[in-house]
């Protein structure tokens, strides 16, 4: 997940104005890392799902995580096409086109990581009928 979220955060934060000295155009190369990371995550996620299907499929947090990932990947695709797809755009135009997408991208990825971290905690509750430690 760190390959996808990390590379995406670099692009999003740059579009939002962090590290203004770094040009935006070369960041297009990070999309290859993002798509590779997503492929690795889908593969390992499916393996985990087949290993412990009840643990994931009975947990509502799992569906929240998948929703956040789906929304984040949709934004990632749109940003690749709309902001980085036209090489004739100036940096100012790229920022203008990508600012709202970058904000939503960060929100969705933070939601995906946060809900993923909660999966282990909520699974205990669903399996044993009481919160951990209580």
N, C-alpha and C positions, 0 to 999 in steps of 0.2 A: 504494500500500500504506500510505502514511503516513496517509491519511484514516481507513482502517479501524483500523489498529493504534494510531494516536495517540488517536483518540476512545475506543477501547476501553480503552486504558491509563488514561485519565482516569477512566473509570467504575470500572474494576477497582481502581485505587489508592485512590479515594475510599471504596469499599466496604471496603477493607482498612485504612482508618483514616488515610490521608494527607489533610491539609487538612480536618480535622473541622469547620471553620467553614462550609464550603460545604455547603448542603443537598443531599441526594441526589435528591429528587423532580424538580427541574428538569433533572437530567442525562439524563432520558428523551429529551429533544430531540436528544441526541447520536446516538441510534440511527438517525435519518434520515441523518446524515452517514456513519455506518458503512455503512448499506445502499447509499447512493450510491457510496461509495468501493469497496465490493465489486463493484457493477455495472461501474464503470470498470475495475477490475482484471480481472474476468472477460473483458470486451470486449478490452482490450489484450492480455491473456494469450492469448486465442484467436487474435488477429492474429499475435502472436509465434510461436505454435505452428504456424500455417499457413505462416509464412515460413521457419522452421527446424525442421521436424518431427523430423528425425534427431537434431539436437543435443539436443532435450528428451526424446524418447521412448526413446532408448537410454541415458539417464542415470538410474541408480537414485535419485540425489538429487532428481530431478524428482518422482518418486513419493512420496518422503519429504515434500517440500514440500507437495504436494497433500494428503497425509494430514493434516499439521499444520493446513493451512488448513481442511479439512473439519471436523476436530474443533473448531477455534476458532470456526468459523461456527455449528456446532451449539450450543456453549456460549453464544455471543452470542444466538442465538435463544431458548434456554431462559431466559437471564437477562432478556431483554426480556419474556418471558411471565410467568415466576414472580416476579421481583423488581419489575419496573416495571409489570406488567400490572394489579396491584391497587392502585388509588390510595388505598385506605383503610389500607394498611399504614403503620405508624410507621417512622421511620428505623431504630430498633433492630431491628424485624422485617425490614426490607429488608436490613440488614447481616447478620443471622443467616441469612436465606435465601440470600444471595448470596456469602458469604465463600469457600466452597469453590469455587464456580463462578469467582469472580474469580481465585483462585490458579491454577486449571487454565487459565483463559483466557490469563493472562500467560505461562504455560509454553508453551502451544500457539502463541501468536503469536511468542514469541521463537524457538521451533523453526522456524516458517515463515520468518521473516526470516533466521535463521542458515542454514538449508538453501538458501534462495534465493541468499544471498550466495556460497555454495559452488558453485552451479551453474556459474559461469564458470570456476572453478578445476578442477573435476572434468571439465568438457567438454574442456579441453585434454588432460587425461590420457587420456580415452577416444579422442580423435581421433588423437593422436600416439603413444600407447603409452608415454609416460614423463611424469613429473611436470614441471611448468613450471620452467624455470631449471636443469634437471639434465640 
